[in-house]
Amino acid sequence: MKKTVLLLLALCITSMMFADNFVMINVKDQQNLRELFNKNDVNIHYYNDNFVLATSANLNDDMILLDEKSFEDNELYYIVYCEKENQQNYVERENVEVLFSNDDLLIVKSLGAEIKPAKNDGMVAVYNKIARLAQARRDFPTVTEEDALTRTLMDEVSIENLTATVQHLQDYGRRQYNTSQAYEAGQWIYDQFDNLGLDVEQFEFTYGVNESSPNVIATQWGTKYPNKYIVCGSHYDSERSGHGGQEAPGADDNATGVATVLETARILSEYTFECSIIYCAFSAEEIGLVGSEAYASFCAEMGYDIVAYFNNDMNGYLHPGNEIHVDLIYPDNVETLGEYYKNVAGIYFPEMEVRHIEFTKGDSDHTSFNNNGFMGIYPFEDKDNSSPYIHTIEDVIGISVNSFEQSQRFTQMNLACLVTLAGLSTESVMENEYSYVNIFPNPVKNTLTLTTETEGVKEVKIVNALGQTVNEFSFETSTTVSTKDLNDGVYFVKVLGDNPMTKKIVVRH
């Protein structure tokens, strides 16, 4: 098992060695946002379309002073999306200082310990690191007609599989990020990816005082551009309703999102793609997007070329009487990716409304990617009529998750966007349609057997996930090949000639 250890708080410490003023600056438009990022005396730590949170040695009339000495005593800063009538839940807490409030949100400071949300409030933790503005891409493809294979793959999305995953995660009960239930759920998700032959790892991070939790990250390596990534993710933790509140089984928030990611991986893992696809299950989303920030920050520091991030968070609740639609959430500087999603939806589901909305009641893991310089979007079930049962004991199938047809639609859209961007290999299509060489066992331990009933010599290459040839040989009707010297992982057996085919195998000693 591969394990990446990320000391998040250490990573967040940048070149800013002296305490500056912690300020809020309202954003007028996209031009104004870019100007703020270019100011030498302003260090932006978080941004959205409406405001930035920054540190600055200087103060001017455009700034709202929040804290005179920022990040000096291990403070934890949070944006809390909270309606006015619920804000007293934070005002009355010990070791919590309210720095700013309006009708929709609070900005608070805590010394030493993370803040738990009250009721259905959304939270974003703000770190002592420099945010990166996502750069708009212009190379997203324009889809003009249905692709037959893409439609076939979309039709493979199983309501039964989605239901089974949600039920399984629901059965853990509350999956708060630092509980045994969360660790068990994370291991189960790991096993599902591993069984698909993906390159899977537990990406551990630390947070607060001796708090740790693992993200689960699975990679399906591209055959032509392995260092270019299409990413889809979800969070697997759930949260109870405030201090001493009800236990939350987290069916809609967010077993439905995990189900979408796992079902997408199940279908796409049978094919090969030019670009790599990363499937993510994040922990600690409910306490401030902590897990996704750890991973997105790591990707930014490592210079990953992430083309797009697709977030999956709550897609199972359909307000009675409403039609299935998508409320698509993204900042204005990610518009090209949002337009790509709407383009794909218009081709495959022309009757379905997709509307770009601003979400003022919370946030999700796409924000971590946007603030680390990547383009991320968030297809959401309904801004005005989302599940009223999240963070409660009633977040279960039948009550909170009442439309697996909607979950299926969201999953189909996630899959279609990934297939189109990642570049489906024609060889992988031939594998599934014209496999005339039997290759077994799979997974393989020490010896791989190939048989065929077709005449003629077959030239064969075994290629690793990075496209490097590790073995080549020929045979007529049958042969056995040693795999003892191959490292554990995913490989591709390529039969060459007039009728080429490719078969994915997993080596597991």
Stockholm file with secondary structure:
# STOCKHOLM 1.0

chainA/1-509         MKKTVLLLLALCITSMMFADNFVMINVKDQQNLRELFNKNDVNIHYYNDNFVLATSANLNDDMILLDEKSFEDNELYYIVYCEKENQQNYVERENVEVLFSNDDLLIVKSLGAEIKPAKNDGMVAVYNKIARLAQARRDFPTVTEEDALTRTLMDEVSIENLTATVQHLQDYGRRQYNTSQAYEAGQWIYDQFDNLGLDVEQFEFTYGVNESSPNVIATQWGTKYPNKYIVCGSHYDSERSGHGGQEAPGADDNATGVATVLETARILSEYTFECSIIYCAFSAEEIGLVGSEAYASFCAEMGYDIVAYFNNDMNGYLHPGNEIHVDLIYPDNVETLGEYYKNVAGIYFPEMEVRHIEFTKGDSDHTSFNNNGFMGIYPFEDKDNSSPYIHTIEDVIGISVNSFEQSQRFTQMNLACLVTLAGLSTESVMENEYSYVNIFPNPVKNTLTLTTETEGVKEVKIVNALGQTVNEFSFETSTTVSTKDLNDGVYFVKVLGDNPMTKKIVVRH
#=GR chainA/1-509 SS CEEEEECHHHHHCCSCCSCCEEEEEECCSHHHHHHHHHCTTCEEEEECSSEEEEEESSCCTTEEEEESSTTSSSEEEEEEECCGGGTHHHHTSTTEEEEEECSSEEEEEEESSCCCCCTTCEEEEECSSCCBCCCCCSCCCCCCSCCHHHHHHHHTCCHHHHHHHHHHHHTTCCCCTTSHHHHHHHHHHHHHHHHTTCEEEEEEEEETTTEEEEEEEEEECCSSEEEEEEEEEEECCCCCSSTTCCCCCCIIIIIHHHHHHHHHHHHHTTSCBSEEEEEEEESCCTTTSHHHHHHHHHHHHHTCEEEEEEECCCCCCCCTTCCCCEEEECCGGGHHHHHHHHHHHHHHCTTSCEEEECCCSCCCTHHHHHTBTCCEEEEESCSSSCCTTTTSTTCSBTTTBCCHHHHHHHHHHHHHHHHHHHTBCHHHHHHHHCCCEEEECSSBSSEEEEEESSCSCEEEEEEETTSCEEEEEEESSEEEEECTTSCSEEEEEEECSSSCEEEEEEECC
#=GC SS_cons         CEEEEECHHHHHCCSCCSCCEEEEEECCSHHHHHHHHHCTTCEEEEECSSEEEEEESSCCTTEEEEESSTTSSSEEEEEEECCGGGTHHHHTSTTEEEEEECSSEEEEEEESSCCCCCTTCEEEEECSSCCBCCCCCSCCCCCCSCCHHHHHHHHTCCHHHHHHHHHHHHTTCCCCTTSHHHHHHHHHHHHHHHHTTCEEEEEEEEETTTEEEEEEEEEECCSSEEEEEEEEEEECCCCCSSTTCCCCCCIIIIIHHHHHHHHHHHHHTTSCBSEEEEEEEESCCTTTSHHHHHHHHHHHHHTCEEEEEEECCCCCCCCTTCCCCEEEECCGGGHHHHHHHHHHHHHHCTTSCEEEECCCSCCCTHHHHHTBTCCEEEEESCSSSCCTTTTSTTCSBTTTBCCHHHHHHHHHHHHHHHHHHHTBCHHHHHHHHCCCEEEECSSBSSEEEEEESSCSCEEEEEEETTSCEEEEEEESSEEEEECTTSCSEEEEEEECSSSCEEEEEEECC
//
